[in-house]
Amino acid sequence: MWYFPTVGERAIATAISYVSVDRKGRATLPEEVRASLGLRPGDFVLLEKTERGTYELVPAALVPRDQLWFHHPEMQRRIRKAEADLAEGRTKVTRTVAEAQTLLDSFKGRRRSPRR
């Protein structure tokens, strides 16, 4: 028996790999699938249920709770902006702690530019 997923009359798969499940529910992903997903031993994979009721394999990584802030989209936007500012030379240099404190104090009370 061959299985080829379709939606209506149109095929949705361009390549198929088969996986068998053992008595404990374990499955081994074929080498070409692991390579295509960039998986290495010990990596995590999410099984996300799709709207069609099928499941999609999604490579994942565990992030320690105290580092979640870094992966938030707003923080990633701010980091990209800061990196662009550095690349364009939009920086201020201070030579002493007192100069640095004066610069930081000058930012107090300034209106922030609207978020994008």
C-alpha positions in Angstrom: 0.0 0.0 0.0 1.3 3.5 -0.9 0.3 6.7 0.8 0.5 10.0 -1.1 -1.1 12.9 0.7 -3.3 15.1 -1.4 -5.6 18.0 -1.1 -8.5 17.8 -3.5 -7.1 16.7 -6.8 -3.7 18.3 -6.3 -0.7 16.5 -4.7 0.9 18.4 -1.8 4.1 16.4 -1.4 7.1 16.4 -3.6 9.1 13.9 -1.7 8.0 11.2 0.8 10.0 9.5 3.5 8.5 6.7 5.6 8.8 6.2 9.3 7.8 3.2 11.3 6.8 3.4 15.0 7.9 0.7 17.5 5.8 -0.7 20.4 6.9 2.2 22.7 5.9 4.8 20.1 9.4 5.7 19.1 10.3 6.6 15.5 13.6 7.2 13.8 13.7 10.0 11.2 15.4 8.9 8.0 18.8 10.4 7.4 17.7 12.6 4.5 14.9 14.1 6.7 17.3 14.8 9.5 19.8 16.4 7.1 17.0 18.5 5.4 15.9 19.8 8.9 19.5 20.4 10.0 19.0 18.0 13.0 21.8 16.6 15.1 21.7 14.1 17.9 20.1 15.6 21.0 18.1 18.3 19.0 14.5 18.9 19.8 11.6 18.7 17.2 8.1 20.1 17.7 5.1 18.4 16.2 2.7 21.2 15.2 -0.8 20.2 14.3 -1.8 21.9 11.0 -5.3 23.2 10.0 -5.7 20.0 7.9 -5.2 17.8 10.9 -1.8 16.6 9.9 1.4 17.3 11.8 4.5 19.3 10.8 8.0 18.7 12.1 9.6 21.9 13.3 13.2 22.0 14.6 13.2 23.7 18.0 15.5 24.8 20.8 14.9 25.1 24.5 15.6 28.6 25.8 16.3 29.1 29.5 13.5 31.1 31.1 15.9 33.9 32.1 16.9 34.3 28.4 13.4 34.5 26.9 13.5 38.3 26.8 16.2 38.2 24.2 14.1 36.2 21.8 11.0 38.5 22.0 10.3 40.2 18.7 10.5 43.7 20.2 13.9 43.0 21.7 15.1 41.6 18.4 14.0 44.8 16.6 15.9 46.9 19.1 19.0 44.8 18.7 18.8 45.1 14.9 18.5 48.9 15.3 21.4 49.1 17.7 23.6 47.0 15.3 22.6 49.3 12.4 23.4 52.4 14.5 26.9 50.9 15.3 27.5 50.0 11.7 26.6 53.6 10.6 28.8 55.1 13.2 25.9 56.6 15.2 27.6 56.3 18.6 28.7 58.5 21.5 32.1 57.9 23.1 32.9 58.8 26.7 36.3 58.6 28.3 35.4 58.6 32.0 32.6 57.2 34.2 31.5 60.8 34.9 31.2 61.5 31.2 29.2 58.3 30.7 26.9 59.2 33.6 26.3 62.7 32.3 25.5 61.3 28.8 23.0 58.8 30.4 21.5 61.5 32.5 20.9 63.6 29.4 18.6 60.9 28.1 16.3 61.2 31.1 13.1 63.0 30.3 13.6 62.8 26.5 10.6 61.6 24.6 11.1 58.3 22.9 10.5 58.1 19.3 7.3 56.2 18.5 7.6 52.4 18.1 7.3 50.9 14.7 
